[in-house]
Amino acid sequence: MTLPADYFEPPAPVPRTVPPSRLTVMRTVFRNPLELWGEPSYTLPWIDASFFGERTLIVNDPGLIRHVLVDNAANYRMAVIRQLILRPILRDGLLTAEGDVWKRSRKAMAPVFTPRHARGFADQMQACSERFVGRYRAVGPAGETRDMAVQMTELTFEILSETLFSGEIATATNDFAGDVDALLHRMGRVDPMDLLRAPSWVPRLTRFGGRRVLEKFRSVVADTIRLRQARLKTDRSAAPDDFLTLLLEAGGPDGGLTMDEIEDNILTFIGAGHETTARALAWCLYCVAHLPAWRDQMEAEIDAILASGAPPVEWLDRMPHVRAAFEEALRLYPPAPSINREAIEPDHWVSPEGKSVTINPGTTVLVMPWTLHRHQLHWDEPRRFKPSRFLPGEREKIGRFQYLPFGAGPRICIGATFALQEAVIALAILMRDYRFEAVKSVRVWPVQKLTTQPEGGLPMKVIPRNR
């Protein structure tokens, strides 16, 4: 079969055709869970499986996904294995808290992340992106190779710091991206003890190397809080009304957040809040580099909108090709590749076609954007990077529960609008002045840690645009 000239299939594991052994499952989950899934995960609406003697339901049917994450969400708590991995890092941060703690945290943060408030960050996002791009001024005509995985982590951290913390995160590190990678590499991976559901007090040998980095992040959080508390005590009117101030003023005995919960949520945003956007931006630049015609359309769109003087708050809506490329990158490389739940009470669901599934208490339910976004029942040419599917007129044909880069239901990502706006603004500024070319000699491969990231980084050549 002859493929179109603009056909690009980014690197990804080929679905398994033979079920893995128990030992292979353990090795693969430890090394790279994305390599575990077989053809049924990409072709069937759901799969009843058994992992280590416990029932697991892998769900790819949008109706069943809606049932679990929205319609009967109260019957599904966070899965044990997920919590064993994440809680040692984030404790009662928004991603890991449950019950009343989660409700209080979500309520406290909601005002900052409304679409209207998020739009208010647009100018700061542009200013951070401009400063970041300014570091490329010394790049010569032939270009210079830089690791976009690291670069985008640094950019999104700077945006997060400026918008949510008014530039007052108390870190003097010169290698923040390296610290994040070390934290996620050591602390954010599955340990064999997790698969065996050993209690959290049982040592995880794979995580010993990450404890020092975690302590470093905790120290940054403590220093950040102390600095802001001092400002609030000295002169409240001089302290910025940002995310950090809001959290600190949400504390207290009357149903507010405890100091431990405030610390956990600040760590969640400093250590992981920018990470998902950073990974998606890097993957987007990599994929666009292999689609020159689409890149040309993005550049023309960026040039036209910027020349018009449109403020950055309008770019998300006025740059459909830029947004479509980012959303397609989110489809193929969802930053959060799995959503894990566990049934509390018996549940039963019947599809419109009359097919039914019974879910017993204790069953682990896996909703995996990684397989859902590449599923043959829901997508035309699912492994192809094809941004046009997200252009206006086509985007509306995509079902709400077949595309879940930000999750769904009560625990949908609180920063979804923030992230989309940030990504379009960052891409516009980056691509206004530079092209990013893939380094052909480098093998690019996605691995699942806490996020879907390129193994060993993502070196790309930064080349000034000739305009």
N, C-alpha and C positions, 0 to 999 in steps of 0.2 A: 504494500500500500504506500502510495506517495503522500507524504505529509505536506500541509501548506507551508509556505515559506515563513510564515509568522508563528509556526507551531513551536512551543517550548514546553517541555515537561521537566520541571525542576526535580532534583534528586530526592528520592524517598525510598524506603524499603519496599521491596516487591512482596505482595501478600504470600504468606506461607501456603503450601498445598498439602502439607502433611502435619497433623497435630503434633505439637512438641511434647517431649517427655517432661516429667516433673522436674528433673534436673535442668533441662533446657529452659523451662519456664523460669526457674530461679536465676539462672545465669543471665538470661535475656532481660528480665525485669531489673536486675542489678545493673547491667551494662547499658541497655537502651530499650525501654518498654515499647517504643514505636516499632521495633522489629519483631514483636511477639505475634501480631495479629495476622490471621489467615484469611483466605478468600471469603469464607462465610461472613466475616465482619464487614466486608465491603459489598456484599450482595444480598444478605438476608435482613428482614426488618428487626429481628431480635434473635439472640442465641442464648440458650440455656446451657451453662457450663458449670464445671466444678473445678475450683482451684483449692488445692490442699484440703479436700474433703468438705468444702463449704460451697453452697450454691451461689453462683454469680450470674446475673442476668445482664447481658450486653445489649443495649437498646439503641436501635437506629431508626425506629419508626417515629415520625414527628408527633403523631397522636399520643403514643405511649409516653414520649418524652414530655409532652405538655401535661399529661396526667401526673407524672412523677414530680416534675419541677414546679407545676403551677396549681392544677386543680386539686391535687391531694398532697400538696407539699408538706403539710403538717405531719403526715405519716412517715416522712423520710428525714432522718438525721444524717449528719456527716458520717461517712464510712470510717470504720475503726482504723484501717491501714492509712488512710489519708491523714487522720488526726495524729497517728503515731509519727508520721513524717513531719508534719507542719507545726504541731503545737510546741515541740521543743524550741522552735525558732520564734514563733509569733505569739505563743501563749494565748491570750484572749484578745488578739487583734481581730479586726473585722473579718478576715478570711477564715478564722478558725473558731471564733466565739460561737456559742449556741445559746438558745433560750433567752432569758431576760438580759443577759450580758450583751448578746448580739443586738437585741432590740434597742437597748439603751445607746449602744455605740452607733448603730445605723441612724437613729433619730438625731443624735448629736451632730453627725456629719452631713446629714441630708441637705441642710441649707447651703453648704459650700458647693455642692455638686449638682444643683438644679441647672437645667440647660441655660437659663437666663444668667445665673451667676458664672457658669463656666465660660460663657461668651465674653464676660468681663475680663477674662485672662488673656484674650487674644493679643493685645498689644505687648504684654510681657512675653508671651510665647515668641512673637516676632523679634523682639529685642534680643532675647536669649539666642535665638537662631542666628541673627545677624552677627552677634559677637562670636559665636562658635565658628561660623563660616569665615570670619575674619582671620582665623588661624591658618587658613589655607592660602593666604595671600602670597606666601613665599613659594608655592608650588610652581614649578617651571612648566613650559609648554608641553613637555613630554609626559608630565604627570608624576605622581608619587604614590606608592602603594601604602595604604593604611588599612588597619583592621576595622571594618565597619561595625562588627559586633561590639568592640570596645568604644568606638567613636559614638555610636548611637546611645550606648549606656551613659556616656559622659554628657551628651547633649540632653537627654531626657532627665537626667539627675539635675542638671542646671536649671531646666525649666521647672521641675518639681520644686526645687529649692526656692526659686524666685517667686513662683506663684502661690504656693501653699505655706511657705515658711518665711517669705520676705527676705530671702537670702541669708537667713540667720541659723542655718544648720551648723552646729559647732564641730566641724570636721576640718582638720588641717592636712588630711591625707593627700598625697599626690597621685595615688593609684586607686581611686574609688571604684572604678570599673573592675580592677583586679580583686578588690576586697569583695565586691558583690559576687563575682564569679567563684571565688574561693568559698564564700558562704553557701551558695547554691550547690556547688559541686560536692562539698563535704556534707552539709547539713540537709540538703534538699533532695537527696537520692534515696531510693528504696534500699533498706538493709534486710538481709535474710531474716533477722529477728522480727521485722515488720510483717513479712509474709507469714510467719508463724504466729503472729499476733501476740508476741511476748509483751508483758507489761512494760510501760515506759521506763521503769527503773532498771530494767535489764540493759546492760551496756551495749551500745551499738558500735562495734569496732570501726566501722566505716566512717563514723562521724567524729572520731577523736580529733582529727586534724582541723575540724571546723569550729571547735569550741572557742579557740583563741580569737578567731575572727568575729564570732557571735558576741563575745565579751567586748570586743572593740566597738561593735555597733551599739551595744547596750550603753557603753560609756559615752558615745556620741549623743545618744538620746538623753541621757541624764544631764550632760553638759548643756544641751540645747534647752531643756526644760528649765534649768537653773538660770540661764541667761535671760530667758523670756520672763520668768517669774520675777526676777529682779527689776526688769523694766516695768512690768505691770504694777509692782509695789511702789516704785519711785514716782512714776507718772503714767497713769493709765491712758491719758489722752495721747501720749507719745508712742504708745505701742500699736503696731499695725493690727487691723481687724482681719486677720488671716486664719487659716486652718489651725495653726498652733494656738493662737489666742482663744479661738472658739473652743478647742478641746479643753484647755486649762480652765476656762470659765464654765465649762459644762460639768466640772467636777463638783463634789460636795456630797453631803449625807442625804439630801432630799431626792433620791432617785437618780442622781447624776453619776458620772463616771468616777471610779476610784483612781487614785494615782497610778496604781499598777496597770489598770486598763488604759489609761492615757498613755503610759509608756509603751504598752504593747501596740497601740494603734499608731503611734508615731513611728515606731520601728517598722511596722507593716508598710507604711508609706515610704519611709526613707530607704528601706532595704529591698522592698518588692514592688512598691506602688508605681515606679517608673519602668520596671523591668519588662513588663509585657509590651508596652509601646516600643521600647528600645529594640526588642527582638523583631517585632513586626516591621519596623522601619528598615532594619538591616536586610531582612528577607525581601522586602519590597524593592530596595535598590538593586539587590542581586538579580531578582527576576526581571525587572524592567531593563537591566543591562542586556538581557538576551532577547529583547523584543524592540529593536531599534525603531520600528514604525510607530509603536505605541509611545515610546519615549519621545519621539518627535512631536506627537500630538500633545503630550504632557508639557513639553517645553513651550510649544506655541500657545497653549492655554495659559501657562504661567506668565509668559511675556505679555500677553494681551491684558490679563487682569491686573498685573502690576503696573503696566503702562497707563491703565485707566485711572489709577489712583484709588482703587477700591480698598477700604480698610480691611485689615486681616480678619475681622469678625465675620466678613462676608465670604471669605475664601472657601470655606467648607461647602457652601451652596453653589459657588460660582466656578469651581474647578472640578467638574464631574469626572474628568479623565484621571486627575490626580487621586481623587477619592476612590475611584473604581480600582485603580492599581493597588492602593493600600488595602481595600476590602478584599480583593482577590488574594493578596498575600496573607491576610488574616484567615482566609478560607484554607489555603494550602498548608500554612504553617501556624495554626492557632496557638497563641502563646500559652493558653491553658488547654493542653490536649485531652484532658479527661475531667469529668465531673462525677464524683463518687458519692453515692448515697447508700443508706441501709434502712430497710423496712422496719418499722416499729410494730405495727399491727398487720394482720392479714389484709391483702388487697387483691382486687380482681379488676381486670380491664378487658373490654371487648371492642374490637376495631369496627369501623363502619361496614366492613366486609363480613363480620361475624366471627372473625378469629379472636380467640381469647387467650389471656395469660393470667395465671395465678401467682401472686408474689407472697411468699410466706414470711413471717417475722424473722429478722436476722439475715435475709437475703441481701447480698450486695448488688446494687444496681449501678452499672457503669454506663453513663452517657458520655460518649467520646467524640468530641468535635473532630479529632484526628480522623476517625473512620467515617463519621457522619458527613464531613465535608468532602470526602472522596468516595462517597457511596454511589454505586451504579444505579440505584433506584431513584436517586434524587438529582443527579447532575449529568449533563451532557459532557462528554470528554472530561471526566472528573479529575484526572491527574494532570491536565493541561493548565498552564497559566494563561487564563483568558479573561482579562479585565473587563471586556465588553459586556460580560454577563451582569455587571453591576452598574452599567450606565442607566440613566433615567429611561424608563420604558421597559427595560429588562429587569432591573432590580426588583420591581414590584411583583415579578413572577416567582421570586424565591420565597418559599414558605417560611413563616416566622420560626418554626422549630426544626428546620433543616440547616439553619445557619446560626451557630451559637458562639461567636468569638468572645462574647461578653457574658455568656450564660443566659439564664432565664428565670423568671419567677421572683419570689421575694429576695433571693440572694443574687440577683443580677448585678453585674459590676457597677458600683456606684459612680465610677469615673468614666463610663463609656463615652459620653458626649465630650468630656474633657480630652480623652485620648484621641478621638477622631479629629477634633479641631486641632490639637497639638500636632498630629501626624501630618495633616494637610499643610499647615503653616510651615512646619520644618522642611517637608519635601519641597515646597515652593521656593524657599530661600536657598536650600542646598542646590536644587536643580536650576535655579536662575543663573548661577555662575559656573557650575561645574557639572561634568558628566562622570559617572561612576561605572567603570568597566570591570568585568570579572577577570580575575587572573586565571588563565586557562590551565596553568600547571598545578593549580591547587584543587584537591579533591574536597568538595563541599558535601557535608553529610549532616542531616538533622538528628539530634539526640534529645531525649526527654529527660530533663532534670525537673526543676519546678516548672520551667517553661520549655518551649520548643526552641532550642538554640543550635547554632552551627558548631559541630565538634571541632575544636581547635581554632575557632575564630572564623572570620569571613574577610580575608584580605581582598581589597579591591583597589583599582588604580583611580586616583582622583585627578581628573584632567580639566583644565580651564576650558570653558565653552568659547568658541569663536562666534561672536554675534555681530 
